[in-house]
Amino acid sequence: MKFIIQSTDKNSDARTGILETAHGKVETPVFMPVGTSANVKAVHIRDLTDDVKARIILGNTYHLYLRPGMDILQKAGGLHAFIGWDKPLLTDSGGYQVYSLAGIRKLTEEGVTFQSHIDGSKHKFTPENVIEIQRIIGADIMMAFDECTPYPCEYDYAKNSMNITHRWLKRCIDSFKHTEPLYGHEQTLFPIVQGSTYKDLRRESAEVISSFGADGNAIGGLSVGEPHEMMYEMTGLVCSILPQDKPRYLMGVGTPANILESIALGVDMFDCVMPTRNARNGMLFTRNGFMNMLNNKWKDDFSVIDEEGNSFVDTQYTKAYLRHLFKSGEILAGMIASLHNLAFYLWLVGEAGTQIEAGTFSTWKDSMIKKLTTRL
């Protein structure tokens, strides 16, 4: 994998780049739609390409491991072939999902034993088998196994968690080096910075992660309930330490405003379930702000969803029609809204890149954030 920085912003740490993978090039900054269970919820693969213009999508190791299972994915030839996606894929390590199962998992130095949320069966993730699972999935970018700390989190817990994440990383790298891709294309491994919201731990973790010389690096353990200002402080600190010439991936972030602020701090890659999850509940993001499509004010509004220029989906869909679909409980409501929100997110990071190249990013970001945080 290669990463080439194309341009930088003179008033911030924002930059644009080209990420080259075995399944194609990805322009950064980039947002990755989340395909939890071998699909981006309510969105057809064709629409991800044609309307959303997704450059790379994310698969979930934990969910894919449980269902459909590794036997099926290996027989299919990996996740690319299974879902009919010929562009780059990234898989998380399952660490966040195991973290969210706090009541039904046990963490030791060896790994994590947990119960399936599907049928209660017991399973174990270790750094070694998580690499093996991601080899079978076949993603272009694999994530190292880590522990995601909750917020708030005691200092001693955060430090111990960070240290075990570092030890697990060494085992992940060893396993990665001693295994081969299964489907004839190159894979790469990203380590993950942890340390909760403690500056000294974040600094230490970023330095340790940087020392491994990976092709790219991720920042985990944020957007788990901490104030946005704290998230930005930790992100900025870590980005100042991670190698400048490698892509930086901020995991699980976030709102449109979060993304723009984090791009300014030097982040290149993002993922979040927010655009699709919020869409299914009637919240849409637009250039002028966000809106709840269940509100009565849209009942007889026959304008397109995003009035600032063309809608991100077919302009035949008006606010009034979309509200009607939501109120009627129609599946099409979630499909249209998901498509719109994802297309908006991809437009947002693409426009951020355009503004960086033009030298106008900082001014544009400040004015854009005021609009994005407005409730319509």
Secondary structure, DSSP 4 states (H G I P E B T S, - for coil): -EEEEEEE-TTSS-EEEEEEETTEEEEESEEE-EETTSS-TT--HHHHHHTS--S-EEE-HHHHHHTT-HHHHHHHTSHHHHHT--S-EEE--SHHHHHHTGGGEEE-SS-EEEE-TTT--EEEE-HHHHHHHHHHHT-SEEE----PPPSS--HHHHHHHHHHHHHHHHHHHHHHHT---SSSS--EEE-EE--TT-HHHHHHHHHHHHHT--S-EEE-S-SSSS-HHHHHHHHHHHHHHS-TTS-EEETT---HHHHHHHHHTT--EEE-SHHHHHHHTTEEEETTEEEETTSGGGTT--SBS--SSS-SS-TT-BHHHHHHHHHTT-HHHHHHHHHHHHHHHHHHHHHHHHHHHHT-HHHHHHHHHHHHT-B-
